[in-house]
Amino acid sequence: LHQNADVDVGQLGNAMAGVEETASQSAASGLEWAAQYLKCSSKTKRYCDGDAYKFDSHCWVDHGGNAPPTPQLDQIPVLPTAVGWRMHQIKGYTLSYNILAALDDAIDLWAEKTIFEGHPLADENWHMGDYITNVQDKVKALTESNAPHCFQLEEQMKLPKRLCKNRMKGRTEHTPRANPIQTS
């Protein structure tokens, strides 16, 4: 996709590079709190998979005399496939870092352009319409011969081939819009 359609492609990974491994239960106390029981070998995996380290969940935090009318569970039931809040947290940190790094690069570029070329910032450094149209046109023109990996997703991940040829639009309730009531 990058070579044939100018698509920026990336994957964040699992965010475990640089995280120290929990070698034993006693060695865990020597690690930074955030790294304790986060990365374990096959020998110590039982510690990392323990509910006490994977989940820190309560159905109700008592704030003194303000009890809920419905009886609360002692612990929130968890599916065996759940990864726990700590994995979500480290992936969130990784995603946040990448977004902040991209924003830093954009601000550096904009600062450089306005310092040497003056204000206002030129359209090609601000608007993405031409870039997006270029990518969309090239994606529509993809074939199985010039982008075989994309078309193999149907076999590997049960994803339809149309993902390789059709443009997609995504929108959430958090998508910034000038007039959200009129554009929803």
C-alpha positions as CSV (number, residue, x, y, z in Angstrom):
1,L,0.0,0.0,0.0
2,H,2.8,2.4,0.8
3,Q,4.7,1.7,-2.5
4,N,1.6,1.5,-4.8
5,A,-0.8,4.0,-3.2
6,D,1.2,6.4,-1.1
7,V,-0.6,5.2,1.9
8,D,1.0,5.8,5.3
9,V,1.0,2.4,7.0
10,G,2.2,1.7,10.5
11,Q,1.6,-0.6,13.5
12,L,2.3,0.2,17.1
13,G,3.3,-3.2,18.3
14,N,2.8,-4.3,21.9
15,A,4.8,-1.6,23.7
16,M,7.0,-4.1,25.6
17,A,10.4,-2.9,24.2
18,G,12.3,-1.6,27.2
19,V,10.0,-3.0,29.8
20,E,12.0,-5.1,32.3
21,E,10.9,-8.7,32.7
22,T,9.5,-9.9,36.1
23,A,11.9,-12.8,36.8
24,S,10.3,-13.9,40.0
25,Q,7.8,-12.7,42.6
26,S,10.6,-11.5,44.9
27,A,12.4,-9.7,42.0
28,A,9.2,-7.8,41.1
29,S,9.6,-5.5,44.1
30,G,12.9,-4.3,42.7
31,L,11.2,-3.1,39.4
32,E,9.5,0.2,38.9
33,W,5.8,-0.1,40.0
34,A,4.5,0.3,36.5
35,A,6.7,-2.5,35.2
36,Q,6.0,-5.0,38.0
37,Y,4.2,-8.1,36.6
38,L,3.8,-6.5,33.2
39,K,6.2,-8.6,31.2
40,C,6.8,-12.2,32.3
41,S,8.7,-15.2,30.8
42,S,6.9,-18.5,30.3
43,K,8.2,-19.5,33.7
44,T,6.8,-16.5,35.5
45,K,3.7,-16.0,33.4
46,R,1.5,-17.2,36.3
47,Y,2.4,-14.0,38.2
48,C,1.6,-11.7,35.4
49,D,-1.7,-13.4,34.8
50,G,-2.8,-13.1,38.4
51,D,-6.0,-11.1,38.8
52,A,-4.4,-9.1,41.6
53,Y,-1.9,-7.7,39.1
54,K,-4.0,-7.7,35.9
55,F,-7.1,-6.0,37.3
56,D,-7.7,-3.5,40.0
57,S,-11.5,-3.4,39.9
58,H,-14.1,-2.5,42.4
59,C,-17.8,-2.4,41.9
60,W,-18.2,0.4,44.5
61,V,-15.8,2.7,46.3
62,D,-17.3,3.6,49.7
63,H,-17.4,7.3,50.2
64,G,-18.9,7.1,53.6
65,G,-22.6,6.7,54.1
66,N,-23.6,7.0,50.5
67,A,-24.3,3.4,49.7
68,P,-25.9,2.4,46.4
69,P,-29.4,0.9,46.6
70,T,-28.4,-2.2,44.6
71,P,-26.1,-4.6,46.3
72,Q,-22.6,-4.5,44.7
73,L,-20.3,-7.4,43.9
74,D,-17.0,-7.7,45.7
75,Q,-15.1,-7.9,42.4
76,I,-16.1,-7.3,38.8
77,P,-16.4,-10.6,36.9
78,V,-13.7,-10.8,34.2
79,L,-13.6,-12.9,31.0
80,P,-10.5,-15.2,30.8
81,T,-9.5,-13.5,27.6
82,A,-9.3,-10.0,29.1
83,V,-5.9,-8.4,29.0
84,G,-6.3,-6.2,32.0
85,W,-6.1,-2.4,32.5
86,R,-2.3,-2.3,32.6
87,M,-2.0,-3.6,29.0
88,H,-4.6,-1.1,27.9
89,Q,-2.7,1.6,29.8
90,I,0.7,0.9,28.2
91,K,-0.9,0.7,24.7
92,G,-2.6,4.0,25.4
93,Y,0.7,5.5,26.4
94,T,2.3,4.2,23.2
95,L,-0.6,5.6,21.0
96,S,-0.4,9.0,22.8
97,Y,3.3,9.2,22.4
98,N,3.0,8.6,18.6
99,I,0.3,11.2,18.3
100,L,2.3,13.7,20.2
101,A,5.4,12.9,18.2
102,A,3.4,13.5,14.9
103,L,2.1,16.8,16.3
104,D,5.6,17.9,17.2
105,D,6.8,17.1,13.7
106,A,3.9,19.1,12.2
107,I,4.5,22.1,14.4
108,D,8.2,22.0,13.6
109,L,7.4,21.9,9.8
110,W,4.8,24.7,10.1
111,A,7.2,26.8,12.2
112,E,10.0,26.3,9.7
113,K,7.8,27.1,6.7
114,T,6.3,30.3,8.3
115,I,9.7,31.5,9.5
116,F,11.4,31.2,6.0
117,E,8.4,31.7,3.7
118,G,6.3,34.0,5.9
119,H,2.6,34.0,6.9
120,P,0.1,32.7,6.1
121,L,1.1,29.0,5.9
122,A,0.9,27.8,2.3
123,D,-2.1,25.6,1.4
124,E,0.1,22.6,0.5
125,N,1.4,22.5,4.1
126,W,-2.0,22.8,5.6
127,H,-4.7,21.3,3.5
128,M,-4.7,17.6,2.8
129,G,-7.3,17.4,0.0
130,D,-4.8,16.7,-2.9
131,Y,-3.0,14.1,-0.8
132,I,-6.2,12.3,0.1
133,T,-7.5,12.4,-3.5
134,N,-4.2,11.0,-4.7
135,V,-4.3,8.1,-2.1
136,Q,-8.0,7.4,-2.9
137,D,-7.4,7.2,-6.7
138,K,-4.4,4.9,-6.3
139,V,-6.2,2.6,-3.9
140,K,-9.1,2.3,-6.3
141,A,-6.6,1.3,-9.0
142,L,-5.0,-1.4,-6.9
143,T,-5.0,-4.9,-8.3
144,E,-4.1,-8.3,-6.8
145,S,-0.8,-8.3,-8.8
146,N,0.5,-4.9,-7.5
147,A,-0.8,-5.3,-3.9
148,P,-1.0,-9.0,-3.1
149,H,-0.7,-8.6,0.6
150,C,-3.8,-6.5,0.9
151,F,-5.9,-9.0,-1.1
152,Q,-4.6,-11.9,1.0
153,L,-6.3,-10.4,4.1
154,E,-9.5,-12.3,3.1
155,E,-7.8,-15.6,3.6
156,Q,-5.7,-14.7,6.6
157,M,-8.1,-12.6,8.6
158,K,-11.5,-13.2,7.0
159,L,-11.6,-9.6,5.8
160,P,-13.4,-8.8,2.5
161,K,-11.4,-7.9,-0.6
162,R,-13.4,-4.7,-0.9
163,L,-11.2,-3.3,1.9
164,C,-8.4,-3.1,-0.6
165,K,-10.3,-1.1,-3.2
166,N,-12.9,1.1,-1.5
167,R,-12.3,4.3,0.4
168,M,-13.7,4.3,3.9
169,K,-14.9,7.1,6.1
170,G,-14.9,6.9,9.8
171,R,-16.7,9.1,12.3
172,T,-17.3,9.0,16.0
173,E,-19.2,11.1,18.4
174,H,-15.8,12.6,19.2
175,T,-15.0,13.7,15.6
176,P,-14.6,17.5,15.7
177,R,-17.3,19.2,13.7
178,A,-18.4,22.9,13.5
179,N,-22.1,22.0,13.6
180,P,-22.5,18.6,15.2
181,I,-26.3,18.8,15.4
182,Q,-26.6,19.4,11.6
183,T,-23.8,17.1,10.5
184,S,-24.5,14.0,12.5
